Amino acid sequence: DGSIWFATQNGIYRYDEHTFAQYGKADGMPGEFILTSAVSRDGSVWFGAGGVSGKTKFRAFTSRITPGRGQDGQSPFDRFEREPSMSSKGSFSFAPDAEGLMWMCWFDSTGSGLGYYDPQAESRGEKPFRVFTGLDGLESMSTFAVYLDAARNLWVSRGGAPPILYHFNVDEFRRGNRAVHRMPVETNEIVG
């Protein structure tokens, strides 16, 4: 719709060419300390926050606002903070793809910190959130950034010791080709 969205420590702001609107807890957001945002193919805007930052604790969550929602007085936000497959860790980074999937990464010391949301899954009787498994080194880790390039290579930054930047082709990986490239570098954001 041409709006510009801002993820801030005081909630979400939307600019629509003339005015700013702020969204926070009163509007249905689970929290107001927003770390990341992205727009999916259907125009939904995703927001995420995660865990603890220094001495400041903030609620981990993943949320989305869908065009046209909220006009009936209800909250325009879908809230995913209790999604079991996401370990309730919130999201640090999003990467939309042309197939409609929304890739995301989060902090998780007990399981994979990489997954995706498939908007068509429920119509097939499947859960819409999937934790991405089968990638050596991503079984127990924190991920800080995710990016999907035009050739459908997924780039994932892993924190911890040692930090690693992974990249692999999503389509090849699904077909069984588990070739993964690794570089010993830590990054907080990946853009292209």
C-alpha positions as CSV (number, residue, x, y, z in Angstrom):
1,D,0.0,0.0,0.0
2,G,3.1,2.3,-0.2
3,S,3.5,2.6,3.6
4,I,6.9,2.6,5.3
5,W,7.2,0.6,8.5
6,F,9.7,1.2,11.2
7,A,10.8,-1.3,13.9
8,T,11.8,0.6,17.1
9,Q,12.4,0.1,20.8
10,N,9.0,1.8,21.3
11,G,6.8,-0.3,19.1
12,I,6.1,-0.1,15.4
13,Y,5.6,3.0,13.4
14,R,3.8,3.3,10.0
15,Y,4.2,6.3,7.7
16,D,1.6,6.7,4.9
17,E,2.9,9.7,3.0
18,H,1.3,12.2,5.4
19,T,1.1,10.9,8.9
20,F,2.9,8.6,11.4
21,A,0.9,6.0,13.4
22,Q,2.4,4.1,16.3
23,Y,1.4,0.5,17.3
24,G,2.2,-1.1,20.6
25,K,0.8,-3.3,23.3
26,A,-2.5,-1.4,23.4
27,D,-2.9,-2.4,19.7
28,G,-2.3,-6.1,20.3
29,M,1.4,-6.3,19.9
30,P,2.9,-8.7,22.5
31,G,5.8,-6.3,23.1
32,E,7.2,-3.0,22.0
33,F,11.0,-3.6,21.6
34,I,11.1,-4.6,17.9
35,L,14.4,-5.9,16.4
36,T,13.4,-6.8,12.9
37,S,10.7,-6.5,10.2
38,A,10.0,-7.7,6.7
39,V,7.2,-7.7,4.1
40,S,6.0,-11.0,2.7
41,R,4.7,-11.6,-0.8
42,D,1.1,-11.2,0.3
43,G,1.8,-7.8,1.7
44,S,1.8,-8.9,5.4
45,V,4.4,-7.1,7.5
46,W,6.3,-9.3,10.0
47,F,7.9,-8.1,13.2
48,G,10.1,-9.8,15.7
49,A,11.9,-9.4,19.0
50,G,13.9,-11.8,21.0
51,G,15.0,-12.7,24.5
52,V,17.3,-10.5,26.6
53,S,19.5,-7.6,25.7
54,G,22.0,-6.8,28.3
55,K,20.2,-5.9,31.5
56,T,17.0,-5.0,29.6
57,K,14.5,-7.9,29.4
58,F,11.9,-7.8,26.7
59,R,9.4,-10.3,25.6
60,A,10.4,-12.6,22.7
61,F,7.8,-12.8,19.9
62,T,7.0,-13.0,16.2
63,S,4.0,-11.0,15.0
64,R,2.5,-10.1,11.6
65,I,0.0,-7.5,10.4
66,T,-2.0,-8.5,7.4
67,P,-3.5,-5.9,5.0
68,G,-7.2,-5.3,5.7
69,R,-7.1,-6.7,9.2
70,G,-8.1,-4.7,12.3
71,Q,-10.8,-2.7,10.6
72,D,-13.5,-4.4,12.7
73,G,-12.1,-3.1,16.0
74,Q,-10.1,-6.3,16.6
75,S,-6.3,-6.3,16.7
76,P,-4.7,-6.3,13.3
77,F,-1.8,-8.5,14.6
78,D,-1.3,-12.2,14.4
79,R,0.7,-13.3,17.4
80,F,3.0,-16.3,17.2
81,E,4.9,-16.1,20.5
82,R,3.5,-19.4,21.7
83,E,4.3,-21.4,18.5
84,P,5.9,-24.6,19.9
85,S,8.1,-25.2,16.8
86,M,9.7,-21.8,17.3
87,S,10.6,-22.5,20.9
88,S,8.9,-19.2,21.9
89,K,12.2,-17.4,21.2
90,G,11.0,-14.6,18.9
91,S,12.7,-13.7,15.7
92,F,16.0,-11.8,15.0
93,S,15.8,-11.8,11.2
94,F,13.3,-12.5,8.3
95,A,13.8,-13.4,4.6
96,P,10.7,-13.6,2.4
97,D,10.9,-15.7,-0.7
98,A,9.1,-15.7,-4.1
99,E,7.2,-18.9,-3.2
100,G,5.5,-17.1,-0.3
101,L,7.6,-18.6,2.5
102,M,8.9,-16.4,5.3
103,W,12.3,-17.6,6.5
104,M,13.2,-16.6,10.0
105,C,16.0,-17.1,12.5
106,W,16.0,-16.9,16.3
107,F,18.0,-17.6,19.4
108,D,17.8,-21.2,20.6
109,S,20.4,-23.1,22.6
110,T,18.4,-26.3,22.6
111,G,17.4,-26.8,19.0
112,S,17.6,-25.3,15.5
113,G,17.4,-21.5,15.3
114,L,16.2,-21.6,11.7
115,G,12.8,-22.1,10.2
116,Y,10.1,-20.8,8.0
117,Y,6.4,-20.0,7.8
118,D,4.4,-21.6,4.9
119,P,1.1,-19.7,4.3
120,Q,-0.3,-22.6,2.2
121,A,0.5,-25.3,4.8
122,E,-2.9,-25.2,6.6
123,S,-4.8,-25.8,3.4
124,R,-2.8,-29.0,3.1
125,G,-3.5,-30.0,6.7
126,E,0.0,-29.2,7.8
127,K,1.4,-26.9,10.5
128,P,2.4,-23.5,9.0
129,F,5.7,-23.1,11.0
130,R,8.6,-25.5,10.3
131,V,11.9,-25.7,12.0
132,F,14.6,-26.3,9.4
133,T,16.6,-29.4,10.3
134,G,19.3,-31.5,8.7
135,L,21.9,-28.8,8.4
136,D,25.1,-29.8,10.3
137,G,25.9,-27.2,12.9
138,L,22.4,-25.7,13.1
139,E,21.1,-28.4,15.5
140,S,21.8,-26.3,18.6
141,M,22.6,-22.7,18.0
142,S,21.6,-19.1,17.9
143,T,21.1,-17.5,14.5
144,F,21.3,-13.8,14.0
145,A,20.7,-13.1,10.4
146,V,19.1,-14.9,7.4
147,Y,19.0,-13.8,3.7
148,L,17.7,-15.5,0.6
149,D,19.3,-14.4,-2.6
150,A,17.9,-14.4,-6.2
151,A,19.4,-17.9,-6.9
152,R,17.6,-19.2,-3.8
153,N,20.8,-19.6,-1.8
154,L,20.0,-19.2,1.9
155,W,22.6,-17.3,3.9
156,V,22.5,-17.9,7.7
157,S,24.7,-16.3,10.4
158,R,25.4,-18.4,13.5
159,G,26.6,-16.8,16.6
160,G,28.6,-18.4,19.4
161,A,32.0,-20.1,19.3
162,P,33.0,-20.3,16.6
163,P,30.8,-18.0,14.6
164,I,29.9,-19.3,11.2
165,L,28.2,-17.9,8.1
166,Y,26.5,-20.7,6.2
167,H,25.0,-20.7,2.7
168,F,23.3,-23.4,0.6
169,N,20.7,-23.7,-2.1
170,V,17.3,-24.3,-0.6
171,D,15.9,-26.2,-3.6
172,E,19.0,-28.4,-3.9
173,F,18.8,-29.1,-0.1
174,R,15.2,-30.2,-0.4
175,R,16.1,-32.6,-3.2
176,G,18.8,-34.2,-1.0
177,N,21.9,-32.3,-2.0
178,R,23.3,-31.4,1.5
179,A,26.2,-29.3,0.2
180,V,26.7,-26.5,2.6
181,H,29.4,-23.8,2.4
182,R,30.8,-22.4,5.7
183,M,32.9,-19.4,6.4
184,P,34.3,-18.5,9.9
185,V,32.7,-15.0,10.2
186,E,30.0,-13.5,12.4
187,T,27.5,-11.1,11.0
188,N,24.5,-9.3,12.5
189,E,22.8,-8.6,9.2
190,I,22.9,-9.8,5.6
191,V,21.6,-7.7,2.7
192,G,21.8,-8.0,-1.1
